[in-house]
Amino acid sequence: MTRVSAEGLSLDLPQGWDVRIFRRPPQPPETTHAVMHAANFALPSDTADYGDGAVQQMGPANVLVTMVEFHPSSVNQPLFASAGLPLPLRAGDADRTTLQRPIGGQAGIQRFFTESGRAWSLYVVLGSYDQRAALVGAANSVLSTLSVQP
């Protein structure tokens, strides 16, 4: 396992996983916040916040975990009312219609929540709906090591 930390996020990655934790440079007047991508395949350098650019390269045994932080004012909004990282994810949570970019055979899970006073979207893409139990298990294994600092 390798411990990776940046932008107030830390997690352990098994061998063969790739991770990026970053904050895009803002284009005024916008503000930007932390984004994390973790995948059991090599992430392309141009992966968008919710995985566009990576999901097209996924095979059926691949999983992509993203966390996208929202502006601090979102913490008190109803969408982010759930407290804490929503684990464990369940295979039954996987849905083919949850994808930002629908690709045949893939499925996704998306949850909004607040952790450590920060508003987040957790978005997980599974390379195969048919293999969702194993892929959700892999995502849970990595997410169970995640810590979020205020």
NORSULGI-V861351 format. One record per residue. N is the residue number from 1. RES is the residue in one letter. PHI is phi in whole degrees, -180 to 180 (NA if undefined). OMEGA is omega in degrees with one decimal (* if undefined). NEAR is the number of other C-alpha atoms within 8 Angstrom. Layout:
# NORSULGI-V861351
N&RES&PHI&OMEGA&NEAR  N&RES&PHI&OMEGA&NEAR
This chain:
# NORSULGI-V861351
1&M&NA&176.6&6  2&T&-120&177.3&7  3&R&-89&179.6&8  4&V&-121&-178.6&9  5&S&-139&173.5&9  6&A&-172&174.7&8  7&E&53&179.2&8  8&G&82&177.1&8  9&L&-114&174.9&11  10&S&-140&175.2&12  11&L&-156&177.2&12  12&D&-97&179.3&11  13&L&-116&174.0&12  14&P&-69&176.3&8  15&Q&-57&178.6&6  16&G&92&177.8&6  17&W&-94&177.1&11  18&D&-118&179.2&11  19&V&-142&170.9&11  20&R&-138&173.5&8  21&I&-126&-171.8&12  22&F&-157&172.7&9  23&R&-137&178.7&9  24&R&-65&173.2&7  25&P&-64&-178.5&5  26&P&-73&171.3&8  27&Q&-107&-174.4&6  28&P&-49&14.3&5  29&P&-96&-176.3&5  30&E&-69&168.9&6  31&T&-116&177.6&8  32&T&-124&-174.9&9  33&H&-140&-173.9&10  34&A&-64&173.8&12  35&V&-135&175.7&13  36&M&-126&171.2&13  37&H&-123&173.0&13  38&A&-133&-175.0&11  39&A&-148&176.8&13  40&N&-92&174.5&10  41&F&-150&-179.0&10  42&A&-71&179.4&7  43&L&-80&174.4&9  44&P&-70&-176.3&7  45&S&-67&-175.5&4  46&D&-104&-179.5&5  47&T&-69&178.0&11  48&A&-76&-174.5&7  49&D&-49&-178.1&10  50&Y&-97&169.9&9  51&G&99&176.7&11  52&D&-58&-175.1&10  53&G&101&176.8&10  54&A&-96&-175.5&10  55&V&-62&178.9&10  56&Q&-69&-178.4&7  57&Q&-97&-175.8&6  58&M&-74&170.7&11  59&G&-101&-176.4&7  60&P&-65&179.9&10  61&A&-96&-174.8&10  62&N&-100&175.0&13  63&V&-138&177.2&15  64&L&-123&178.0&14  65&V&-113&176.0&13  66&T&-123&169.4&15  67&M&-130&-179.4&12  68&V&-122&179.7&13  69&E&-86&177.2&11  70&F&-107&-179.6&10  71&H&-54&-179.7&10  72&P&-54&178.7&8  73&S&-66&179.4&6  74&S&-76&-175.0&9  75&V&-55&-176.8&12  76&N&-91&-179.2&7  77&Q&-85&-178.2&8  78&P&-55&-179.5&5  79&L&-57&-176.0&7  80&F&-105&-175.5&14  81&A&-67&178.9&11  82&S&-66&-178.5&9  83&A&-97&175.5&8  84&G&91&178.0&8  85&L&-58&-172.6&7  86&P&-79&-179.6&8  87&L&-116&-1.1&7  88&P&-81&168.3&5  89&L&-73&-179.6&8  90&R&-120&178.0&8  91&A&-56&178.9&8  92&G&-68&176.7&5  93&D&-76&-176.0&7  94&A&-68&-176.7&12  95&D&-141&179.4&11  96&R&-72&-177.9&11  97&T&-95&-178.2&7  98&T&-85&-173.7&10  99&L&-73&173.4&12  100&Q&-67&179.1&5  101&R&-132&-177.5&5  102&P&-61&176.4&8  103&I&-132&-175.5&7  104&G&-49&177.0&4  105&G&89&-177.9&10  106&Q&-83&176.0&13  107&A&-143&-179.0&16  108&G&-143&174.3&14  109&I&-137&176.5&13  110&Q&-134&178.6&9  111&R&-137&175.6&8  112&F&-114&-175.5&12  113&F&-164&174.9&15  114&T&-119&177.9&15  115&E&-137&177.8&11  116&S&54&178.1&8  117&G&73&-178.9&8  118&R&-125&-178.9&11  119&A&-91&-173.1&15  120&W&-136&163.7&13  121&S&-115&171.9&13  122&L&-100&-178.0&12  123&Y&-133&-177.5&12  124&V&-119&177.1&12  125&V&-111&178.9&13  126&L&-104&-179.1&16  127&G&-65&-179.2&16  128&S&-148&173.8&13  129&Y&-61&-178.7&12  130&D&-66&179.4&5  131&Q&-103&-172.1&10  132&R&-59&-178.3&12  133&A&-61&-179.6&8  134&A&-67&-176.9&7  135&L&-71&175.8&13  136&V&-66&175.7&12  137&G&-60&178.0&8  138&A&-64&178.4&9  139&A&-63&178.6&12  140&N&-61&-178.8&11  141&S&-61&179.3&8  142&V&-71&-178.0&12  143&L&-65&-179.8&9  144&S&-66&178.8&7  145&T&-95&-174.3&9  146&L&-74&169.6&10  147&S&-126&-179.4&7  148&V&-121&177.7&9  149&Q&-92&178.2&6  150&P&-61&*&6
